[in-house]
Amino acid sequence: MADGYRYIARCSYGNDSIAMLQLMREHGLRDVAVVYSDTGWSTPEWVERVERGTEWVRSLGWEPVTLSSRGFEASVTGHTEAGMFPTRLVKFCTQELKIRPFLKWVASADPDRRAIVCVGVRRAESIGRRKAPAFMPEHDNGRHVWHPLVEFSETDRDGMILKTPFEVLPHRSDECGICINGNRADLRRAPEDHILRVEALEAAIGRPMFKPENYMGATGIREVVRWAQSERGRYRASGEQVPDLLSGLADAESSTCEDNWCGL
């Protein structure tokens, strides 16, 4: 855009992102870039949804931008000399696949830091976000950050989505087909091609993606998926009886990656 962007919407094309874009549309905002970070780890269905999303963004007179990254597999195998999966505490995947590509792009696209960065954060979504401010001055590398949906309930959000060409999804974004923060419901939906890709990574670096002690002893992605598909407390690893309390962390529906607002 000749005069630069006035708004930069960070978008995964998940429920919150779609609702945010609709709200921005209703406010009549112009000179908008809608930025999607391709993790190289999304499902084929999500790739199709992103393509639909970019066409919709164009129809609104805005500019869709897709950023590439080194990809999840390269991030895992190259993170240390022996390779390492991200963990719930060390989520380098967000940094390498989303934050760094965005900062590189925005430094060129908005060198004077005039654009307002918009993110679909809602306080009602989780405990970790319940104190999220509506506006964060000079927060994102010197740019102002705006959370248009911050006070929206799930019902409010879904009402926005129903005004768009998109359906309300019963799950978070699939920008990553299998996420280290996936809960039981997410893992039940794990696509076979991603299970195979995780198996290959586990073999390459010699360690499982998910810690067995959090999944009743399930070791390796295929066993973790079998754990997810079992009823709570019914899974048994190698015939051993493991106390059900060990699966509490992974069972939590609130398990989420909140670094830089993944999965919105």
C-alpha positions as MATLAB code, in Angstrom:
seq = 'MADGYRYIARCSYGNDSIAMLQLMREHGLRDVAVVYSDTGWSTPEWVERVERGTEWVRSLGWEPVTLSSRGFEASVTGHTEAGMFPTRLVKFCTQELKIRPFLKWVASADPDRRAIVCVGVRRAESIGRRKAPAFMPEHDNGRHVWHPLVEFSETDRDGMILKTPFEVLPHRSDECGICINGNRADLRRAPEDHILRVEALEAAIGRPMFKPENYMGATGIREVVRWAQSERGRYRASGEQVPDLLSGLADAESSTCEDNWCGL';
ca = [
       0.000    0.000    0.000;
       1.399    3.371   -1.062;
       1.058    5.115    2.286;
       1.796    2.048    4.389;
      -0.409   -0.046    6.626;
      -2.564    1.487    9.329;
      -3.405   -1.900   10.854;
      -1.608   -5.245   10.869;
      -3.814   -8.153   11.930;
      -1.943  -11.216   13.171;
      -4.159  -14.053   12.015;
      -4.229  -17.856   12.166;
      -7.694  -18.028   10.511;
      -9.030  -19.739   13.625;
     -12.240  -18.697   15.366;
     -10.881  -15.657   17.187;
      -8.989  -14.441   14.140;
     -12.047  -14.645   11.891;
     -14.210  -12.857   14.472;
     -11.574  -10.125   14.840;
     -11.425   -9.563   11.088;
     -15.217   -9.300   10.929;
     -15.223   -6.711   13.726;
     -12.525   -4.715   11.940;
     -14.610   -4.943    8.783;
     -17.668   -3.587   10.589;
     -15.590   -0.666   11.852;
     -14.702    0.124    8.242;
     -10.957   -0.081    8.786;
      -8.729    0.426    5.771;
      -5.099   -0.096    4.852;
      -5.050   -3.457    6.623;
      -2.487   -6.250    6.241;
      -3.657   -9.658    7.475;
      -0.569  -11.698    8.347;
      -0.546  -15.495    8.603;
       2.582  -17.337    9.734;
       3.016  -20.678    7.980;
       4.548  -23.075   10.503;
       5.010  -25.818    7.910;
       3.111  -28.039   10.323;
      -0.553  -27.358    9.563;
      -3.038  -29.972    8.382;
      -4.075  -30.143    4.691;
      -7.545  -28.998    5.745;
      -6.019  -25.949    7.403;
      -4.063  -25.082    4.281;
      -7.381  -25.055    2.418;
      -8.971  -22.861    5.100;
      -6.081  -20.387    4.884;
      -6.533  -20.221    1.108;
     -10.232  -19.447    1.613;
      -9.290  -16.889    4.219;
      -6.840  -15.067    1.981;
      -9.457  -14.816   -0.783;
     -11.956  -13.401    1.717;
      -9.388  -10.877    2.939;
      -8.776   -9.742   -0.628;
     -12.521   -9.336   -1.155;
     -12.541   -6.914    1.804;
      -9.955   -4.736    0.074;
      -7.203   -5.731    2.466;
      -3.855   -7.375    1.792;
      -3.286  -10.984    2.873;
       0.322  -11.831    3.736;
       1.668  -15.330    4.306;
       5.041  -15.626    6.013;
       7.212  -18.700    5.630;
       9.487  -20.183    8.276;
      12.125  -22.868    8.582;
       9.330  -25.329    9.409;
       8.620  -27.405   12.484;
      10.762  -30.402   11.537;
      13.847  -28.280   10.836;
      13.251  -26.378   14.064;
      13.144  -29.608   16.075;
      16.152  -31.300   14.470;
      18.259  -28.138   14.478;
      17.430  -26.700   17.883;
      20.311  -28.476   19.620;
      23.122  -30.650   18.334;
      21.061  -33.767   19.074;
      17.683  -32.198   18.298;
      14.938  -31.283   20.750;
      11.151  -31.061   20.836;
       9.563  -27.936   22.287;
       8.011  -28.359   25.728;
       5.241  -26.608   27.592;
       7.880  -24.430   29.254;
      10.398  -24.129   26.411;
       8.201  -23.239   23.450;
      10.897  -22.286   20.978;
       8.560  -23.329   18.149;
       6.541  -20.114   18.589;
       9.692  -18.006   18.528;
      11.198  -19.654   15.466;
       8.088  -20.298   13.374;
       6.019  -17.202   14.115;
       7.748  -14.402   16.009;
      11.027  -14.160   14.101;
       9.436  -14.306   10.619;
       6.918  -11.645   11.680;
       9.558   -9.305   13.118;
      11.643   -9.645    9.973;
       8.655   -8.876    7.758;
       7.232   -6.008    9.820;
      10.603   -4.236   10.019;
      10.416   -3.805    6.251;
       6.635   -3.420    5.894;
       6.260   -0.855    8.683;
       9.698    0.678    9.266;
       8.328    3.786   11.008;
       6.213    1.709   13.448;
       3.039    3.572   12.543;
       0.762    0.539   12.177;
      -1.354   -0.816   15.015;
      -0.927   -4.564   15.491;
      -4.274   -6.322   16.070;
      -4.567   -9.704   17.817;
      -7.725  -11.718   18.581;
      -7.152  -12.189   22.302;
     -10.169  -12.698   24.611;
     -10.072  -12.547   28.391;
     -12.760  -15.212   28.608;
     -10.652  -17.719   26.718;
      -8.354  -18.782   29.544;
      -7.008  -17.980   32.984;
      -3.758  -16.836   31.408;
      -5.565  -14.192   29.363;
      -8.152  -12.955   31.845;
      -6.137   -9.820   32.614;
      -5.202   -9.044   29.028;
      -5.452   -5.296   28.354;
      -7.406   -3.899   25.436;
      -4.477   -1.760   24.335;
      -0.723   -2.165   24.826;
       1.235    0.972   23.880;
       4.565    0.411   22.135;
       4.486   -3.260   23.027;
       5.241   -5.189   19.836;
       8.774   -4.068   19.019;
       7.702   -0.457   19.502;
       4.287   -0.784   17.856;
       0.961   -0.357   19.594;
      -1.030   -3.581   20.049;
      -4.833   -3.649   20.061;
      -7.010   -6.573   21.212;
     -10.398   -5.796   19.611;
     -12.115   -8.884   21.074;
     -10.713   -8.611   24.570;
     -14.136   -8.348   26.281;
     -15.972  -10.753   23.951;
     -17.563  -13.913   25.309;
     -17.560  -17.081   23.226;
     -21.153  -16.298   22.233;
     -20.165  -12.778   21.142;
     -17.302  -14.186   19.111;
     -19.418  -16.859   17.446;
     -21.987  -14.232   16.503;
     -19.287  -12.392   14.590;
     -18.139  -15.549   12.806;
     -21.693  -16.314   11.653;
     -21.605  -13.075    9.640;
     -18.666  -14.384    7.612;
     -18.273  -17.171    5.020;
     -16.719  -19.357    7.764;
     -18.223  -21.867   10.167;
     -17.554  -21.835   13.906;
     -14.928  -24.489   14.570;
     -15.297  -26.863   17.547;
     -11.543  -26.604   18.178;
      -8.649  -24.181   18.099;
      -6.566  -23.411   15.057;
      -4.855  -26.296   13.267;
      -1.921  -24.143   12.189;
       0.038  -26.935   13.892;
      -1.365  -30.409   13.219;
       0.062  -31.841   16.459;
       0.986  -29.341   19.172;
       2.956  -29.977   22.357;
       0.096  -28.240   24.190;
      -2.616  -30.364   22.585;
      -5.172  -31.795   24.994;
      -6.980  -35.124   24.741;
      -9.549  -33.824   22.271;
      -6.844  -32.322   20.040;
      -4.825  -35.545   20.034;
      -7.879  -37.577   19.118;
      -8.025  -35.576   15.900;
      -4.337  -36.030   15.101;
      -4.032  -36.814   11.353;
      -2.181  -39.965   10.372;
       0.323  -38.121    8.196;
       1.329  -35.968   11.177;
       1.594  -39.034   13.424;
       4.021  -40.492   10.890;
       5.982  -37.242   10.753;
       6.271  -37.124   14.548;
       7.350  -40.785   14.599;
      10.117  -39.932   12.137;
      11.244  -36.994   14.282;
      11.166  -39.107   17.444;
      13.366  -41.689   15.737;
      15.715  -39.012   14.398;
      16.408  -37.341   17.743;
      15.940  -40.374   19.978;
      13.275  -39.008   22.330;
       9.462  -38.789   22.424;
       7.612  -35.562   21.703;
       5.348  -35.966   24.752;
       6.612  -36.779   28.232;
       5.323  -40.271   29.173;
       4.744  -39.298   32.819;
       2.035  -36.861   31.726;
       0.227  -39.497   29.641;
      -0.020  -42.498   31.957;
       3.279  -43.850   30.655;
       2.432  -43.652   26.945;
       5.760  -43.475   25.110;
       5.877  -42.268   21.524;
       3.274  -40.366   19.551;
       1.244  -43.413   18.494;
       0.872  -44.537   22.094;
      -0.017  -40.980   23.150;
      -2.769  -40.941   20.533;
      -3.961  -44.329   21.820;
      -4.025  -42.789   25.304;
      -6.127  -39.908   23.973;
      -8.567  -42.267   22.296;
      -9.109  -44.258   25.495;
     -11.543  -43.283   28.206;
     -10.075  -41.384   31.116;
      -8.174  -43.781   33.384;
      -8.557  -46.758   31.015;
      -5.258  -46.562   29.170;
      -2.514  -48.954   30.245;
       1.045  -48.738   28.957;
       2.847  -52.084   28.585;
       0.307  -53.731   30.861;
       1.288  -51.568   33.810;
      -1.298  -49.881   35.952;
      -0.463  -46.207   36.255;
      -2.396  -43.853   38.551;
      -4.850  -41.773   36.567;
      -3.685  -38.560   38.207;
      -0.623  -38.615   35.949;
      -2.759  -37.720   32.954;
      -4.286  -34.644   34.579;
      -2.041  -32.129   32.848;
      -2.724  -33.389   29.354;
      -6.448  -33.822   30.024;
      -6.934  -30.167   30.849;
      -9.103  -28.527   28.209;
      -7.348  -25.252   28.989;
      -3.949  -26.576   27.886;
      -2.776  -24.010   25.408;
       0.210  -22.225   23.978;
      -0.199  -18.558   24.785;
       3.187  -17.287   23.674;
       2.458  -14.537   21.153;
      -1.103  -15.803   20.911;
      -0.792  -19.110   19.063;
      -3.900  -20.986   18.021;
      -6.339  -18.075   17.972;
];
